[in-house]
Each structure stands twice: as structure tokens, then as C-alpha cells.
């Protein structure tokens, strides 16, 4: 398995990007897959591409066309956190990510509810997982277009804006490819958390087609 970590930013740049790259490299070393990190042009010779807190418009028209062809033809995509704050002028990317970033309150502790305990990204998690992160609201609820894996319990923190149904991690097929997104991963500390690392690993393996969605 070959994984490309793409972390180009044209907007806000997260300080946690180096920790994220390091964590995915370590997961690759532990689990036997190759990891390449880049902020240059996308190349399709990978089983999955991780958009690690990308932001803004990160690909030109030629890059967009190549990436669309890659995913629609069977490639895998993993979006982490600010990947939802990316490609606002790219309609296809909006379909890929499932929902676009709207806003967030202050970083705080919240309860994450495991809605789907059979997916390889969430099978290891308890029914309710309490952790600290930056908690994204989205411009639209993706439910109905994606398979929701985790939701946020807005009663557990201040400033949530989506109401009782607040998806935060999900997946879906995209053409012959697979897409996985999680809103988690703002903080550098996240990437040292074994439970979060296992979520990333499951998402990568799902996107690459190594593991089924179950």
C-alpha cells in the first residue's frame, strides 16, 4: 500500500501538520505501508491520498482534473480536519468531502458518539468518546449523502451550531473510489493519541481498499 500525504495550504495553516505527517509515517512503519509527504503537485501513483488540513484553493485546473480522474477511477481519499476548508471553487471536491466547513467555537472537550461501530475507523472506539479538539460546524448536514460514523453531542460543549444531528466523521463511495473524512485533528496532541491514530489508520485502509467498510 502506498499513501500520499498532501498538506498544501492556501489559507489558514495548522501548526499540527508536522505532527500529522509524523504520525502517518509512523503508522506506515508499524503497519507496512509506504508514506510520501508533499505540498507539490498531486501524483496518482498511490492507493490513498490524505488531505491533511489543507486549506483554500490548493490545485489548479489541471491538478483538479487529474485528481478527479484518480478518485473516480478507483483511488482513495482521506480528508482530515481542514480538508473541509478546501476547494470552495471546486464543485466536485464538495461532493468528495461531503460537507464544507462553516465555523467552530473555541477548542474544548466534547463527547463524540460512535454511530457506526463496524467500520475499521471506528470499530475500536467506545460508544461515547470524550476528547478535546476544535469542533467544526458544516454548511450543510451530509447525512443522506454519506455513511455517518461519528456524531458530536452538542449538549456536551458550548457553541455548537448544527443541532441534535451533528456528523463529524463519515465515508462514502466516489465513483469507483472511496472517500473518508473526519473533522478531528486540529491539535498536535491528537496525533499522539492511540485512539485517534487508530481512527486515521482505519480511514486510510478503507480508502485504499485494503479493508471493506463492513
C-alpha positions as CSV (number, residue, x, y, z in Angstrom):
1,X,0.0,0.0,0.0
2,X,1.3,3.5,-0.9
3,X,-0.1,6.6,0.8
4,X,0.5,10.2,-0.2
5,X,0.0,12.9,2.5
6,X,-0.8,16.2,0.8
7,X,-0.7,19.2,3.2
8,X,-0.6,22.3,0.9
9,X,-2.4,25.3,2.3
10,X,-3.6,28.5,0.6
11,X,-5.5,29.7,3.7
12,X,-5.1,29.0,7.4
13,X,-2.2,26.7,8.2
14,X,-2.4,24.4,11.1
15,X,0.5,24.1,13.4
16,X,-0.4,20.4,13.8
17,X,0.5,19.5,10.2
18,X,4.1,18.3,11.0
19,X,2.7,16.1,13.9
20,X,0.1,14.6,11.5
21,X,2.7,13.8,8.9
22,X,4.9,12.2,11.5
23,X,2.0,10.1,12.9
24,X,1.1,8.8,9.4
25,X,4.7,8.0,8.7
26,X,4.9,6.1,12.0
27,X,1.6,4.2,11.2
28,X,3.1,3.3,7.8
29,X,6.3,1.9,9.5
30,X,4.2,0.0,12.1
31,X,1.7,-1.5,9.6
32,X,3.8,-2.0,6.5
33,X,2.8,0.7,4.0
34,X,4.8,3.4,2.3
35,X,4.2,7.1,3.1
36,X,5.2,10.1,1.0
37,X,4.5,13.7,2.1
38,X,4.3,16.6,-0.4
39,X,2.9,20.1,-0.9
40,X,3.7,19.9,-4.6
41,X,1.5,18.7,-7.5
42,X,-0.6,15.6,-6.9
43,X,0.7,12.3,-8.5
44,X,-1.7,9.4,-8.9
45,X,0.7,6.5,-8.1
46,X,-0.8,5.9,-4.7
47,X,-3.5,3.8,-3.2
48,X,-4.8,6.6,-1.0
49,X,-4.2,10.3,-0.7
50,X,-4.6,12.1,2.6
51,X,-5.5,15.8,2.5
52,X,-4.0,16.7,5.9
53,X,-5.6,20.1,7.0
54,X,-5.3,21.5,3.5
55,X,-7.0,24.9,3.1
56,X,-8.1,27.2,0.3
57,X,-7.6,26.5,-3.4
58,X,-4.7,24.0,-3.4
59,X,-4.9,22.7,-7.0
60,X,-5.0,24.4,-10.4
61,X,-7.4,23.2,-13.1
62,X,-5.0,20.5,-14.4
63,X,-4.4,19.2,-10.9
64,X,-8.1,19.1,-10.2
65,X,-8.8,17.1,-13.4
66,X,-6.1,14.6,-12.6
67,X,-7.3,14.2,-9.0
68,X,-10.9,13.7,-10.1
69,X,-9.8,11.0,-12.6
70,X,-7.7,9.3,-9.9
71,X,-10.6,9.1,-7.4
72,X,-13.4,8.3,-9.8
73,X,-11.2,5.6,-11.3
74,X,-10.7,3.8,-8.0
75,X,-8.3,5.9,-5.9
76,X,-8.8,6.6,-2.2
77,X,-9.1,10.0,-0.4
78,X,-8.8,10.7,3.3
79,X,-9.7,14.2,4.5
80,X,-8.5,15.4,7.9
81,X,-10.0,18.4,9.7
82,X,-9.4,21.5,7.5
83,X,-9.7,19.3,4.3
84,X,-13.3,20.6,4.6
85,X,-12.0,24.2,4.4
86,X,-10.5,23.5,1.0
87,X,-11.6,23.8,-2.7
88,X,-14.6,26.1,-2.3
89,X,-14.4,26.9,-6.1
90,X,-14.2,23.2,-7.0
91,X,-17.7,21.7,-7.2
92,X,-16.6,18.1,-7.5
93,X,-14.5,18.5,-4.3
94,X,-17.6,19.5,-2.4
95,X,-19.1,16.1,-3.4
96,X,-15.9,14.3,-2.3
97,X,-15.6,15.9,1.1
98,X,-19.3,15.6,1.8
99,X,-19.8,18.9,3.7
100,X,-17.9,22.2,3.8
101,X,-16.6,23.9,6.9
102,X,-18.7,26.8,8.2
103,X,-17.3,27.8,11.7
104,X,-16.1,26.5,15.0
105,X,-16.3,27.5,18.7
106,X,-13.2,27.6,21.0
107,X,-11.2,24.4,21.4
108,X,-12.9,22.4,24.2
109,X,-13.8,18.9,25.5
110,X,-16.8,17.2,23.9
111,X,-18.4,13.9,23.6
112,X,-18.1,12.0,20.3
113,X,-20.8,9.4,19.7
114,X,-19.9,6.3,17.8
115,X,-22.8,5.8,15.4
116,X,-21.2,3.0,13.4
117,X,-19.1,0.6,15.3
118,X,-18.4,-1.8,12.4
119,X,-16.3,0.5,10.2
120,X,-12.5,-0.1,10.5
121,X,-12.0,3.6,11.5
122,X,-14.4,3.4,14.5
123,X,-14.7,-0.3,15.5
124,X,-12.1,0.3,18.3
125,X,-14.0,3.2,19.9
126,X,-16.3,3.2,22.8
127,X,-20.0,4.2,22.3
128,X,-19.1,7.6,23.7
129,X,-15.6,9.0,23.3
130,X,-14.7,12.1,25.3
131,X,-11.8,14.2,24.0
132,X,-10.6,17.8,23.3
133,X,-10.4,19.2,19.8
134,X,-11.6,22.0,17.6
135,X,-15.2,21.2,16.8
136,X,-16.3,22.0,13.2
137,X,-19.8,23.1,12.2
138,X,-20.5,22.5,8.5
139,X,-22.5,24.5,5.9
140,X,-24.9,21.5,5.4
141,X,-25.5,18.2,7.1
142,X,-24.0,15.4,4.9
143,X,-26.3,12.7,6.2
144,X,-28.2,11.1,3.3
145,X,-25.2,11.5,1.0
146,X,-22.6,9.8,3.2
147,X,-22.3,6.9,5.8
148,X,-22.1,8.7,9.1
149,X,-19.6,7.1,11.5
150,X,-19.4,9.6,14.4
151,X,-21.5,12.4,15.6
152,X,-20.9,15.2,18.1
153,X,-23.1,15.6,21.2
154,X,-23.7,19.3,21.2
155,X,-25.1,19.1,24.7
156,X,-21.5,18.3,25.9
157,X,-19.9,21.6,24.8
158,X,-20.6,25.2,24.2
159,X,-21.1,26.8,20.8
160,X,-22.3,24.0,18.5
161,X,-24.4,25.2,15.6
162,X,-25.8,22.1,13.9
163,X,-28.3,20.8,16.5
164,X,-29.1,17.3,17.5
165,X,-27.7,15.7,14.4
166,X,-24.0,16.7,14.0
167,X,-22.0,14.3,11.9
168,X,-18.2,14.7,12.4
169,X,-16.7,11.6,10.7
170,X,-18.1,9.8,7.7
171,X,-17.3,7.9,4.5
172,X,-18.8,7.2,1.1
173,X,-18.0,5.8,-2.4
174,X,-17.0,8.3,-5.0
175,X,-17.2,6.8,-8.5
176,X,-15.1,3.6,-8.2
177,X,-13.1,5.2,-5.4
178,X,-13.6,5.7,-1.7
179,X,-13.8,8.9,0.4
180,X,-13.3,9.2,4.2
181,X,-13.4,12.4,6.2
182,X,-13.0,13.3,9.9
183,X,-13.4,16.7,11.4
184,X,-11.0,15.7,14.2
185,X,-7.3,16.5,14.2
186,X,-6.8,20.2,14.9
187,X,-4.4,19.8,17.8
188,X,-0.9,18.4,17.6
189,X,-1.8,16.3,20.7
190,X,-4.4,14.4,18.7
191,X,-1.7,12.7,16.6
192,X,-0.1,11.2,19.8
193,X,-3.5,9.7,20.9
194,X,-3.6,6.0,20.1
195,X,-7.4,6.1,19.6
196,X,-7.2,8.9,17.1
197,X,-4.2,7.3,15.3
198,X,-6.3,4.1,15.0
199,X,-9.2,6.1,13.5
200,X,-6.8,7.5,10.9
201,X,-5.3,4.1,10.2
202,X,-8.8,2.6,9.6
203,X,-9.8,5.5,7.4
204,X,-6.6,5.1,5.3
205,X,-7.1,1.4,4.9
206,X,-10.7,1.8,4.0
207,X,-9.9,4.5,1.4
208,X,-7.1,2.4,-0.1
209,X,-9.5,-0.6,-0.5
210,X,-7.4,-2.7,1.9
211,X,-10.3,-3.1,4.3
212,X,-14.0,-3.1,3.5
213,X,-16.5,-0.7,5.1
214,X,-18.1,-3.8,6.8
